[in-house]
Amino acid sequence: METTDWGEEVISNSKKSYHFASIVFYYICDETELHNMLITCKNCNQTFKGHYCNNCGQTAETHKLDIHFLWHDIQHGLLHFDKGILYSAKKLFTEPGITIREYIEGKRVHHFKPVSLVIILATIYGFLCHLFDVHLIVSENNIEKINDYNEWSTSHFAWITLLTIPFYTIGTFVFFRKQNYNFIELLIQNTYKASQRLFVHILLFPVIYYFKETPQINKVRLILYLLDVSLIFWTNIQFFDKLSRPKVILNSILSHLLFLFIFTTFMAVIMYFLGILNF
């Protein structure tokens, strides 16, 4: 009786092993067939083999647009730690200069696009300022005009942020011009630095909101400004690694002073035409 039970158990295990092997074999054959099958790209009509179109790069599998697709897109486009906003945030606060330099040199697969990143973050920050009535400019003079400007600037904060980046880049280009980076490459560097600063402002927004109607708000703004400048210096030290640290700090100071001069002059002219300032 025991012999019979043992024999039945062997036969049963053999059947299970055969069934498992059949599934694995079918899966391998199915994958091989998919890999070798000619596919017509739904984006550009190019025929190709494999998982991605060799003409436009679109994936072979285009899933139905439903709630699962939307959630997957949000996870992998914005929140995924291997590619997305959180990944870029982690890199910009662990090794910012190295990360930006590698991006410029071609290591770009896992990074969120710099301009898209700064637009998203600036839009979020501008929306928070508008929603919670946090003013970007505080003044006791010409209150009506100041309020109009604050309303306009919060509504267009993303574009204003983008506008500041070329001014930052002028300073960087002038004082780091011997480091063999062209203007556009330094523009990308300053775009990522703008995103870095926006991450800090968004994270500290509860503090800004808490002190917005108090005399301490100017101290909060000063602390934020000093944090911004510190991040710029830290990133530049890592990015321009062929220069000595004192040289990078000195050039960063001069670069920032040039930015302040050009940008404040530009904003003064704009505010003059808006009737906020009178020379």
Summary of the structure (lengths in Angstrom):
residues: 279
radius of gyration: 27.8
end to end distance: 108.6
largest distance: 108.6
contacts: 750
relative contact order: 0.08
helix: 71%
strand: 2%
